[in-house]
Amino acid sequence: MASKNKPIKDSTGDKVFLISIYVILSLVFIVVLYPLIYIVSSSFSSPAAVTSGRVWLWPVDLSINGYERLFNTPKIMTGYANSLFYTAAGTVISVILTIMIAYPLSRKTFFGKNALMMMITFTMLFSGGLIPTYMVVREVGLIDTRWALLIPNAIWVWQVIIARSFFQTSIPDELIDSSEMDGCSDFRFMRSVVIPLSKPIIAVLVLMYAVGQWNAYFDALIYLKTANLFPLQLILRSIIIENNSSGVMDAMKLVERQQLAESLKYSLIVVATLPVLIIYPFVQRYFVQGMLVGSVKG
């Protein structure tokens, strides 16, 4: 009788290598996780405990003063609604425009695609600058409008490159030739063939644009003047500035206000990042897939 195959044992070098990898990954995990735990614990601690440095891992003198002050501010809900609108509308616009420019650039028959791709890639290295961009936005009448946060930065070059690489490898030219022989128009081919086959890259684009739109605040700081149009991040910034401004008051009130401002800061961080933290575990694989599309394929 033939002897049963015995499993191959790892050599000593392999075991040392695996242990080293686990140790390094564990350290990286702790380095990434601890700031999150500290921020959450500080947001639920008393202002005095936060400013005195007694919060290390767990909440000290449990308190929700920061959250109470935060949600008693009417501007917060307005900012949340505005951020949701900018994220949803901006993502839809950006994904549509990215696909419209990336798909033609992926086709061999598109005349001048190399020159156009070179000009698009050039913008990753050199841009017009803040003042010229502001002048353009002002001249087209977008200042202090919602469009100012949706149109100027609607297309990101890196996303165009990723989408172009995906279309090059996933939509073969033979499929286009056969559709043309059947009399299929370009728009129908795009709607009936390209879009259904491109669901993975569409999911990647949606995720990347949505996260970028949710975290964006600089454009709103530059282009918006009306408080009712401010996204959440800009409103949170104004709240922190208001609570950090001392003004004229006695020493005791000044200390209390500074303590509350410190606690409020951590509460604001939790509120602003909570939607992304909730959604990210469910869509993490799309981030990995997007990186593979951009680096391995193409």
C-alpha positions as CSV (number, residue, x, y, z in Angstrom):
1,M,0.0,0.0,0.0
2,A,1.2,3.4,-0.9
3,S,1.9,5.6,2.1
4,K,-0.4,8.6,2.6
5,N,0.9,11.9,1.5
6,K,2.2,13.8,4.4
7,P,1.7,17.6,4.5
8,I,4.8,19.6,3.7
9,K,6.1,21.3,6.8
10,D,7.2,24.9,6.7
11,S,10.9,25.4,7.1
12,T,12.3,27.4,10.0
13,G,13.0,30.3,7.7
14,D,9.3,30.3,6.5
15,K,8.1,30.2,10.1
16,V,10.3,33.1,11.1
17,F,9.1,35.1,8.0
18,L,5.4,34.4,8.8
19,I,5.9,35.4,12.4
20,S,7.6,38.6,11.4
21,I,4.8,39.5,9.0
22,Y,2.2,38.9,11.7
23,V,4.1,41.0,14.2
24,I,4.5,43.9,11.7
25,L,0.8,43.7,10.6
26,S,-0.2,43.7,14.3
27,L,1.8,46.8,15.0
28,V,0.4,48.6,11.9
29,F,-3.1,47.6,13.1
30,I,-2.5,49.1,16.5
31,V,-1.0,52.3,15.1
32,V,-4.1,52.7,12.9
33,L,-6.7,51.7,15.4
34,Y,-5.4,53.6,18.5
35,P,-6.1,57.1,17.2
36,L,-9.7,56.1,16.3
37,I,-10.2,54.7,19.8
38,Y,-8.7,57.8,21.4
39,I,-10.9,60.1,19.4
40,V,-14.1,58.2,20.2
41,S,-13.1,57.9,23.9
42,S,-12.3,61.7,24.1
43,S,-15.7,62.5,22.6
44,F,-17.4,60.7,25.4
45,S,-15.2,62.0,28.2
46,S,-15.7,65.1,30.3
47,P,-14.1,68.3,28.9
48,A,-11.8,68.5,32.0
49,A,-10.6,65.0,31.5
50,V,-9.8,65.6,27.9
51,T,-7.8,68.9,28.5
52,S,-5.9,67.4,31.5
53,G,-4.7,64.5,29.4
54,R,-6.3,61.8,31.5
55,V,-8.0,60.1,28.6
56,W,-5.7,57.4,27.3
57,L,-7.8,54.5,26.0
58,W,-11.3,54.4,27.6
59,P,-13.7,57.4,28.3
60,V,-13.0,59.2,31.6
61,D,-15.9,60.8,33.5
62,L,-18.4,59.8,30.9
63,S,-20.0,62.8,29.3
64,I,-21.9,63.7,26.1
65,N,-21.6,67.5,26.4
66,G,-19.9,67.7,23.1
67,Y,-22.6,65.8,21.3
68,E,-25.4,67.8,23.1
69,R,-23.8,71.1,22.0
70,L,-23.3,69.8,18.5
71,F,-26.8,68.6,17.9
72,N,-28.3,71.6,19.5
73,T,-26.9,73.6,16.7
74,P,-29.4,73.9,13.8
75,K,-26.7,74.4,11.3
76,I,-25.5,70.9,11.7
77,M,-28.5,69.2,10.1
78,T,-28.4,71.7,7.3
79,G,-24.8,70.9,6.7
80,Y,-25.5,67.1,6.7
81,A,-28.2,67.6,4.1
82,N,-26.0,69.7,2.0
83,S,-23.1,67.2,2.2
84,L,-25.4,64.4,1.2
85,F,-26.6,66.4,-1.8
86,Y,-23.1,67.3,-2.9
87,T,-21.9,63.7,-2.4
88,A,-24.8,62.2,-4.3
89,A,-25.1,64.7,-7.1
90,G,-21.3,65.2,-7.5
91,T,-20.7,61.4,-7.7
92,V,-23.4,60.9,-10.4
93,I,-22.0,63.8,-12.5
94,S,-18.4,62.7,-12.0
95,V,-19.0,59.0,-12.9
96,I,-20.9,59.9,-16.0
97,L,-18.3,62.4,-17.3
98,T,-15.4,60.0,-16.4
99,I,-17.0,57.2,-18.4
100,M,-17.8,59.5,-21.3
101,I,-14.1,60.5,-21.6
102,A,-12.4,57.2,-20.5
103,Y,-14.3,54.9,-22.9
104,P,-13.4,56.7,-26.2
105,L,-9.7,57.0,-25.0
106,S,-9.7,53.2,-24.6
107,R,-10.6,52.5,-28.3
108,K,-7.8,52.1,-30.9
109,T,-10.0,53.7,-33.6
110,F,-10.4,57.0,-31.7
111,F,-8.3,59.6,-33.6
112,G,-6.0,61.7,-31.5
113,K,-6.5,59.7,-28.3
114,N,-2.8,59.8,-27.4
115,A,-2.5,63.6,-27.7
116,L,-5.7,64.0,-25.7
117,M,-4.5,61.5,-23.0
118,M,-1.2,63.4,-22.8
119,M,-3.0,66.7,-22.2
120,I,-5.2,65.1,-19.5
121,T,-2.2,63.5,-17.8
122,F,-0.4,66.9,-18.0
123,T,-2.9,68.3,-15.6
124,M,-1.7,65.9,-12.9
125,L,1.6,67.7,-12.9
126,F,0.7,71.3,-13.6
127,S,-2.6,73.2,-13.0
128,G,-3.8,76.7,-13.6
129,G,-3.5,77.6,-9.9
130,L,-6.1,78.8,-7.4
131,I,-6.5,82.4,-8.6
132,P,-7.0,81.6,-12.3
133,T,-9.4,78.8,-11.4
134,Y,-11.4,81.2,-9.2
135,M,-11.6,83.7,-12.0
136,V,-13.0,81.1,-14.4
137,V,-15.6,80.0,-11.8
138,R,-16.6,83.6,-11.2
139,E,-16.8,84.4,-14.9
140,V,-19.2,81.6,-15.6
141,G,-21.4,82.6,-12.7
142,L,-20.9,79.7,-10.4
143,I,-19.8,81.7,-7.3
144,D,-22.0,81.1,-4.3
145,T,-24.0,78.3,-6.1
146,R,-24.2,74.6,-5.5
147,W,-22.7,74.1,-9.0
148,A,-19.4,75.5,-7.8
149,L,-18.8,72.3,-5.8
150,L,-20.1,70.0,-8.6
151,I,-18.6,71.2,-11.9
152,P,-15.0,72.6,-11.5
153,N,-13.6,69.3,-10.0
154,A,-16.0,66.9,-11.6
155,I,-13.3,64.8,-13.4
156,W,-10.3,63.4,-11.6
157,V,-7.4,62.3,-13.8
158,W,-6.5,59.2,-11.8
159,Q,-10.1,57.9,-12.1
160,V,-10.0,58.5,-15.9
161,I,-6.8,56.4,-16.1
162,I,-8.3,53.6,-14.0
163,A,-11.5,53.5,-16.1
164,R,-9.6,53.7,-19.4
165,S,-7.4,50.7,-18.3
166,F,-10.5,48.7,-17.4
167,F,-12.2,49.4,-20.8
168,Q,-9.1,48.5,-22.7
169,T,-8.9,45.1,-21.1
170,S,-12.6,44.2,-20.5
171,I,-14.3,45.5,-23.7
172,P,-12.5,43.8,-26.7
173,D,-12.5,45.3,-30.1
174,E,-14.1,42.2,-31.6
175,L,-17.2,42.9,-29.5
176,I,-17.5,46.3,-31.1
177,D,-16.9,45.0,-34.6
178,S,-19.7,42.4,-34.2
179,S,-22.1,45.0,-32.8
180,E,-21.4,47.3,-35.8
181,M,-22.1,44.5,-38.2
182,D,-25.5,44.0,-36.5
183,G,-26.2,47.7,-37.0
184,C,-25.9,48.7,-33.3
185,S,-25.3,52.4,-32.8
186,D,-22.6,53.7,-30.5
187,F,-25.0,54.9,-27.8
188,R,-26.9,51.7,-27.8
189,F,-23.7,49.7,-27.6
190,M,-22.7,51.9,-24.7
191,R,-26.0,51.4,-22.9
192,S,-26.6,47.7,-23.7
193,V,-23.0,46.3,-23.6
194,V,-20.4,48.6,-22.0
195,I,-22.4,49.7,-19.0
196,P,-23.6,46.1,-17.9
197,L,-20.0,44.8,-18.4
198,S,-18.5,47.7,-16.4
199,K,-20.3,47.4,-13.1
200,P,-17.1,46.7,-11.2
201,I,-15.3,49.8,-12.4
202,I,-18.5,51.9,-12.0
203,A,-18.6,50.7,-8.3
204,V,-15.0,51.7,-7.9
205,L,-15.6,55.2,-9.4
206,V,-18.7,55.7,-7.3
207,L,-16.8,54.9,-4.1
208,M,-13.8,57.0,-4.8
209,Y,-15.8,60.0,-5.9
210,A,-18.2,59.7,-3.1
211,V,-15.5,59.6,-0.4
212,G,-13.7,62.6,-2.0
213,Q,-16.9,64.6,-2.2
214,W,-17.9,63.9,1.4
215,N,-14.5,65.0,2.7
216,A,-14.1,68.0,0.5
217,Y,-14.3,71.4,2.1
218,F,-11.7,73.7,0.4
219,D,-13.8,74.4,-2.7
220,A,-16.8,75.4,-0.4
221,L,-14.4,77.6,1.6
222,I,-13.4,79.4,-1.6
223,Y,-16.5,79.6,-3.6
224,L,-19.5,79.7,-1.2
225,K,-20.6,82.7,0.9
226,T,-24.1,81.8,1.9
227,A,-24.2,79.7,5.1
228,N,-27.3,77.7,3.9
229,L,-25.1,76.2,1.1
230,F,-22.2,75.2,3.4
231,P,-21.4,71.4,3.6
232,L,-21.0,69.7,6.9
233,Q,-17.2,70.1,7.0
234,L,-17.3,73.9,6.6
235,I,-20.0,74.2,9.3
236,L,-18.0,72.1,11.7
237,R,-15.0,74.2,11.0
238,S,-16.9,77.4,11.8
239,I,-18.2,75.9,15.1
240,I,-14.7,75.1,16.2
241,I,-13.5,78.6,15.4
242,E,-16.4,80.1,17.3
243,N,-15.8,78.0,20.4
244,N,-12.0,78.7,20.3
245,S,-12.5,82.5,20.1
246,S,-12.1,83.8,23.6
247,G,-13.4,87.3,23.5
248,V,-13.8,89.2,26.7
249,M,-14.7,87.0,29.7
250,D,-13.4,86.1,33.1
251,A,-10.7,83.4,33.5
252,M,-13.2,80.7,34.8
253,K,-15.5,81.0,31.8
254,L,-12.6,81.1,29.5
255,V,-11.2,77.8,30.8
256,E,-14.7,76.2,30.6
257,R,-15.1,77.3,27.0
258,Q,-11.7,76.1,26.0
259,Q,-12.4,72.7,27.7
260,L,-15.8,72.5,25.9
261,A,-14.1,73.4,22.6
262,E,-11.6,70.6,23.0
263,S,-14.4,68.0,23.7
264,L,-16.4,69.4,20.9
265,K,-13.6,69.0,18.5
266,Y,-13.5,65.2,19.0
267,S,-17.3,65.0,18.8
268,L,-17.1,66.8,15.5
269,I,-14.5,64.4,14.1
270,V,-16.7,61.4,15.0
271,V,-19.8,63.0,13.5
272,A,-18.0,63.9,10.3
273,T,-16.3,60.5,9.8
274,L,-19.1,58.2,11.0
275,P,-20.8,57.7,7.6
276,V,-17.6,56.7,5.9
277,L,-16.6,54.4,8.8
278,I,-20.0,52.7,8.5
279,I,-19.9,52.2,4.7
280,Y,-16.3,51.4,4.2
281,P,-16.2,47.8,5.5
282,F,-19.0,46.9,3.1
283,V,-17.2,48.3,0.0
284,Q,-13.6,47.8,0.9
285,R,-13.1,45.1,-1.8
286,Y,-14.0,47.7,-4.4
287,F,-11.0,49.8,-3.3
288,V,-8.7,46.8,-3.7
289,Q,-10.2,46.0,-7.1
290,G,-9.8,49.6,-8.3
291,M,-6.1,49.6,-7.3
292,L,-5.6,46.3,-9.2
293,V,-7.3,47.7,-12.3
294,G,-5.1,50.7,-12.3
295,S,-1.8,49.0,-11.5
296,V,-1.9,45.5,-13.0
297,K,-4.1,46.1,-16.1
298,G,-3.5,48.6,-18.8
